[in-house]
Amino acid sequence: MSGGVDSSVAAALLARDGYDVVGVTFNQWPADLTARATGNGCCTPDTIDDARRVCAIVGAPHYVIDYRREFEAAVIEPWIRAHLAAETPNPCVACNRTVRFGAFLTTADEVGADLIATGHYARVQADDQRGEFRLLTARDASKDQSYVLHVLGQRQLRRTLFPLGGLTKRRVRALARDFGLPVADKADSQEICFVPDNDHAAYVRARASTGAGDVVDTQGRVVGRHDGLEGFTPGQRRGLDLGGGAARRYVVALDAAANQVTVGERPQALARRIDVRAPHWVSGAPPRWPLTAGVRTRYRMPLEDATLTASPAGVSVEFHAPTWAPAPGQSAVFYAGSQVLGGGAIAEVTRR
């Protein structure tokens, strides 16, 4: 339980439906940020108190597990290293793999729980004919979180409940008021919980930086300077400080070896193919090749139709139409309709 409205309503719904609920909160807020925690992220010191109050209302015991050291090693440090390597990682994917559906299952075993539940907006469906469990998108497309859950497999899904998967956010807040929960009107948490001021570049630079380097155009001509690759991602337009010009320029690519940011006009940021490394398949087995699927290359990005084939790195994704600025390090997630097939980190981008 993060102390937010979603996990709180999930707990209240399960208690209402007769489950024997135990609330668990992972204290993963970095110690060096505690003094300036805003309370807008999940699992901060302030929100732990909210989770405890909710558990008291729904009649569930509440436990706090100190996971700061493990979270630092499994999520924060790899996130920083990836930025310094000119990649754009999604730390929520790593968190779901190691904390929310890794350490959480271990804790469930330790307390003798049969199932775990979270406030994620997604659904699990049993496929009795195939003897497996499917991961599906949420009914509320505007809140769907299946993208960051693509790392789940059969071991996790058979023991996981998503009580909010069939609800809208508006309905969830209404239920929170009906249950008398003090978090009913609490603001949604930000995407990266351990960056309280939402300044990703500043957070990385407080620990490390690639240092200043050149900004070049697609012909290799120097057009400006940057303060560190960690401040940029493909598709970005703001913060380039390149002065005026007839055409808007966007980040096209990052080069860690040369410490360069390449910029270009919008068509130059489009990609026709990506290679995905070490893909994870929800069913536990890769599909038959070739596979036509919808592919999402960033959280909240629209699905793009593509043909998937096996490659030495893992999966080669050929888009049916040029797609906007995929970023190495981000997750590419594969869908068949509402079903999540799997996904992996983007290793290489082939532009037009």
Legacy VTK file of the C-alpha trace (Angstrom):
# vtk DataFile Version 3.0
C-alpha trace
ASCII
DATASET POLYDATA
POINTS 352 float
0.000 0.000 0.000
1.508 3.286 -1.152
-0.808 5.533 0.850
-2.556 6.749 -2.285
-6.212 6.475 -3.206
-5.775 3.533 -5.583
-4.101 1.033 -3.255
-6.363 2.213 -0.422
-9.546 1.507 -2.385
-8.117 -1.825 -3.529
-7.664 -2.835 0.122
-11.139 -1.587 1.078
-12.800 -3.492 -1.783
-11.078 -6.730 -0.830
-12.015 -6.322 2.835
-15.624 -5.631 1.815
-15.641 -8.785 -0.293
-14.538 -10.977 2.598
-10.799 -11.294 2.033
-8.539 -11.389 5.081
-6.498 -8.289 4.177
-3.004 -7.450 5.398
-1.575 -4.075 4.375
2.113 -3.925 3.413
4.071 -0.764 2.645
7.651 -0.777 1.399
9.641 2.128 2.803
11.793 2.761 -0.252
12.155 6.551 -0.090
15.884 7.417 -0.376
17.281 8.706 2.901
19.000 11.678 1.222
15.622 12.973 0.012
13.554 12.495 3.153
14.073 16.079 4.313
12.571 17.493 1.119
9.910 14.878 0.469
6.775 16.494 -0.886
4.400 13.642 -0.178
3.381 13.534 -3.836
5.267 10.357 -4.579
4.421 6.862 -3.401
6.003 5.173 -0.393
7.323 8.401 1.150
7.352 8.953 4.926
4.138 10.994 4.752
2.237 8.429 2.722
3.178 5.581 5.055
1.048 7.285 7.706
-1.827 7.514 5.219
-1.585 3.784 4.514
-1.635 3.040 8.231
-4.786 5.140 8.739
-6.546 3.417 5.844
-5.720 -0.011 7.251
-7.197 1.003 10.589
-10.437 1.959 8.845
-10.750 -1.257 6.811
-9.717 -3.428 9.763
-6.429 -4.704 8.355
-3.076 -5.007 10.115
-0.381 -2.842 8.549
3.308 -3.605 8.166
6.139 -1.389 6.948
9.179 -3.075 5.427
12.442 -1.147 5.116
13.421 -1.674 1.493
15.531 1.459 0.970
18.851 -0.272 0.410
17.401 -2.841 -1.974
15.427 -0.189 -3.874
18.546 1.908 -4.264
20.487 -1.044 -5.690
17.728 -2.516 -7.871
16.013 0.620 -9.186
17.777 3.935 -8.574
21.379 3.013 -9.339
20.559 1.198 -12.630
18.351 4.157 -13.619
21.240 6.575 -13.127
23.725 4.333 -14.966
21.363 4.022 -17.893
21.054 7.809 -18.197
24.839 8.124 -18.242
24.894 5.522 -21.027
22.553 7.719 -23.128
19.481 5.608 -22.450
16.018 6.589 -21.216
14.922 3.887 -18.748
11.566 3.488 -17.040
12.235 2.831 -13.334
8.648 1.686 -12.717
9.365 -1.405 -14.822
12.382 -2.291 -12.674
10.390 -1.568 -9.510
7.561 -3.865 -10.562
10.017 -6.627 -11.391
12.012 -6.453 -8.173
9.805 -4.818 -5.516
6.075 -4.829 -6.146
5.973 -8.329 -7.612
9.284 -9.672 -6.355
9.861 -8.733 -2.738
6.085 -8.446 -2.285
5.570 -12.124 -3.154
8.384 -13.082 -0.804
6.676 -11.121 1.971
3.360 -12.801 1.149
4.999 -16.193 1.583
6.522 -15.124 4.884
3.152 -14.095 6.338
1.292 -17.061 4.814
-0.768 -15.063 2.299
-2.200 -16.847 -0.717
-2.594 -13.763 -2.927
-1.198 -10.286 -3.392
-3.103 -7.239 -4.639
-2.150 -3.746 -5.781
-3.922 -0.610 -6.962
-2.662 -0.925 -10.532
-5.110 -0.348 -13.360
-4.837 -3.648 -15.227
-6.630 -6.988 -15.310
-5.736 -10.663 -14.941
-7.763 -13.270 -16.810
-7.510 -17.024 -16.367
-7.336 -18.962 -19.635
-8.519 -22.400 -18.518
-8.169 -23.879 -21.990
-4.469 -23.026 -22.164
-3.878 -23.404 -18.452
-2.353 -19.949 -18.124
-3.115 -16.433 -16.989
-3.357 -13.413 -19.273
-2.428 -9.838 -18.476
-4.998 -7.425 -19.927
-5.295 -3.674 -20.207
-7.541 -1.782 -17.809
-11.069 -0.914 -18.855
-10.231 2.750 -18.256
-7.770 3.349 -21.091
-6.771 6.739 -19.674
-5.424 5.061 -16.508
-4.140 1.791 -17.971
-0.848 0.692 -16.401
-0.302 -2.579 -18.255
2.769 -1.080 -19.965
4.814 -1.102 -16.757
3.509 -4.567 -15.828
4.714 -6.407 -18.922
7.542 -7.963 -16.856
5.062 -10.123 -14.931
4.914 -13.832 -15.636
2.743 -16.775 -14.754
4.170 -17.115 -11.229
3.087 -13.588 -10.366
-0.212 -13.484 -12.255
-1.646 -16.635 -10.704
-1.334 -14.999 -7.285
-2.200 -11.388 -8.147
-5.436 -9.432 -7.880
-6.050 -6.055 -9.509
-9.304 -4.892 -7.887
-9.339 -1.615 -9.864
-8.858 -3.116 -13.315
-12.504 -2.767 -14.271
-13.067 0.674 -12.718
-12.591 4.273 -13.783
-10.571 6.677 -11.683
-13.710 8.708 -11.044
-15.425 5.629 -9.659
-12.411 4.821 -7.488
-12.512 8.250 -5.869
-16.251 7.897 -5.287
-15.671 4.540 -3.596
-12.984 6.091 -1.403
-15.534 8.626 -0.174
-18.130 5.908 0.368
-15.626 3.935 2.458
-14.732 7.074 4.425
-11.065 6.944 3.456
-9.024 10.069 4.255
-7.165 9.842 0.916
-10.255 10.184 -1.315
-9.165 13.533 -2.734
-5.431 12.980 -2.579
-3.549 13.944 -5.744
-2.169 11.192 -7.933
1.478 10.357 -7.349
4.046 11.464 -9.904
5.483 8.953 -12.338
8.920 8.638 -10.695
8.384 8.485 -6.961
11.990 9.088 -5.917
12.342 12.378 -7.838
10.179 14.641 -5.646
10.657 17.826 -7.667
10.231 15.998 -10.997
13.600 17.307 -12.220
15.142 14.102 -13.530
18.324 15.689 -14.865
19.047 17.488 -11.589
18.529 14.275 -9.642
21.043 12.390 -11.807
23.529 15.277 -11.790
23.495 15.371 -8.003
25.261 12.010 -8.223
26.974 11.881 -11.625
26.971 13.414 -15.102
28.366 12.778 -18.566
29.587 16.376 -18.518
29.190 19.040 -21.160
29.385 18.198 -24.846
28.351 19.207 -28.332
24.909 19.416 -29.851
25.149 18.503 -33.538
22.722 18.328 -36.438
22.143 15.185 -38.481
25.045 16.202 -40.762
27.412 16.293 -37.799
27.729 20.080 -37.668
28.036 21.590 -34.190
25.025 23.801 -33.456
25.267 24.192 -29.692
26.388 22.773 -26.345
24.721 20.654 -23.674
25.334 20.232 -19.941
25.059 16.437 -19.863
23.303 13.677 -21.793
21.216 12.863 -18.725
19.112 15.942 -19.495
17.891 14.703 -22.872
15.826 12.007 -24.551
14.827 11.386 -28.186
11.826 13.445 -29.205
12.557 16.230 -26.722
12.192 19.822 -27.945
12.365 21.978 -24.843
15.648 22.816 -23.187
17.812 22.692 -26.320
18.616 26.447 -26.210
19.607 26.553 -29.853
18.120 29.951 -30.628
15.572 30.719 -33.310
15.114 29.108 -36.679
12.577 28.437 -39.348
11.962 24.851 -38.266
11.568 23.356 -34.814
14.328 20.982 -33.828
14.031 17.885 -31.696
16.465 15.479 -30.098
17.018 12.700 -32.628
19.658 10.602 -30.864
22.174 10.523 -28.014
25.750 9.279 -28.414
27.413 8.263 -25.159
30.811 7.555 -26.743
31.022 11.025 -28.317
28.975 12.711 -25.570
26.833 14.302 -28.277
23.181 15.202 -28.667
21.973 14.990 -32.261
19.062 17.221 -33.217
16.941 17.464 -36.342
13.558 18.370 -37.693
10.533 16.307 -36.751
10.711 13.815 -39.684
14.293 12.992 -38.726
13.178 11.769 -35.286
10.819 9.178 -36.777
11.878 5.526 -36.731
10.942 2.596 -38.921
12.504 -0.195 -36.861
13.722 -0.982 -33.364
15.584 -3.939 -31.918
14.493 -5.113 -28.463
16.885 -6.952 -26.183
16.105 -9.839 -23.842
12.304 -9.796 -24.271
10.065 -11.162 -21.538
6.934 -13.104 -22.524
3.996 -13.116 -20.128
3.018 -16.664 -21.138
6.550 -17.891 -20.520
7.171 -18.810 -24.167
7.902 -16.706 -27.296
5.204 -16.502 -29.975
5.277 -17.968 -33.446
7.175 -15.772 -35.890
6.450 -13.499 -37.604
3.926 -11.818 -35.332
1.760 -8.793 -36.066
1.135 -6.829 -32.869
0.491 -3.403 -31.435
3.651 -1.916 -29.936
3.888 0.821 -27.328
7.335 2.416 -27.073
6.675 4.715 -24.091
4.186 4.901 -21.278
1.006 6.634 -22.557
2.169 6.527 -26.193
-0.395 5.169 -28.663
-0.058 1.643 -29.983
1.689 1.324 -33.344
1.092 -1.622 -35.673
4.258 -3.590 -36.350
5.630 -6.940 -37.481
7.823 -8.750 -34.976
10.505 -11.280 -35.881
13.200 -13.034 -33.883
16.635 -11.376 -33.969
20.047 -12.057 -32.400
19.334 -9.410 -29.734
15.836 -10.698 -29.074
13.109 -9.175 -31.248
13.185 -6.980 -34.336
10.167 -4.661 -34.628
9.323 -3.303 -38.090
6.699 -0.562 -37.846
4.016 -0.418 -40.517
4.271 3.380 -40.424
7.109 5.552 -39.069
6.795 5.969 -35.308
7.764 8.901 -33.126
11.183 8.970 -31.459
11.686 5.594 -29.764
14.396 5.848 -27.106
17.029 3.211 -26.296
16.489 1.943 -22.773
12.754 2.522 -22.815
10.464 -0.507 -22.866
8.738 -1.643 -26.024
5.620 -3.568 -25.022
3.709 -5.877 -27.363
-0.080 -6.195 -27.411
-2.633 -8.407 -29.136
-5.783 -6.370 -28.688
-6.208 -5.895 -24.938
-3.744 -8.673 -24.068
-0.159 -7.918 -23.096
2.152 -10.405 -24.807
5.425 -9.166 -23.342
8.168 -6.690 -24.034
11.730 -5.636 -23.437
14.143 -2.709 -23.493
14.867 -0.972 -26.781
18.470 -1.650 -27.747
18.766 0.012 -31.131
16.712 2.412 -33.250
16.749 2.575 -37.053
15.443 5.901 -38.274
14.127 6.790 -41.696
LINES 1 353
352 0 1 2 3 4 5 6 7 8 9 10 11 12 13 14 15 16 17 18 19 20 21 22 23 24 25 26 27 28 29 30 31 32 33 34 35 36 37 38 39 40 41 42 43 44 45 46 47 48 49 50 51 52 53 54 55 56 57 58 59 60 61 62 63 64 65 66 67 68 69 70 71 72 73 74 75 76 77 78 79 80 81 82 83 84 85 86 87 88 89 90 91 92 93 94 95 96 97 98 99 100 101 102 103 104 105 106 107 108 109 110 111 112 113 114 115 116 117 118 119 120 121 122 123 124 125 126 127 128 129 130 131 132 133 134 135 136 137 138 139 140 141 142 143 144 145 146 147 148 149 150 151 152 153 154 155 156 157 158 159 160 161 162 163 164 165 166 167 168 169 170 171 172 173 174 175 176 177 178 179 180 181 182 183 184 185 186 187 188 189 190 191 192 193 194 195 196 197 198 199 200 201 202 203 204 205 206 207 208 209 210 211 212 213 214 215 216 217 218 219 220 221 222 223 224 225 226 227 228 229 230 231 232 233 234 235 236 237 238 239 240 241 242 243 244 245 246 247 248 249 250 251 252 253 254 255 256 257 258 259 260 261 262 263 264 265 266 267 268 269 270 271 272 273 274 275 276 277 278 279 280 281 282 283 284 285 286 287 288 289 290 291 292 293 294 295 296 297 298 299 300 301 302 303 304 305 306 307 308 309 310 311 312 313 314 315 316 317 318 319 320 321 322 323 324 325 326 327 328 329 330 331 332 333 334 335 336 337 338 339 340 341 342 343 344 345 346 347 348 349 350 351
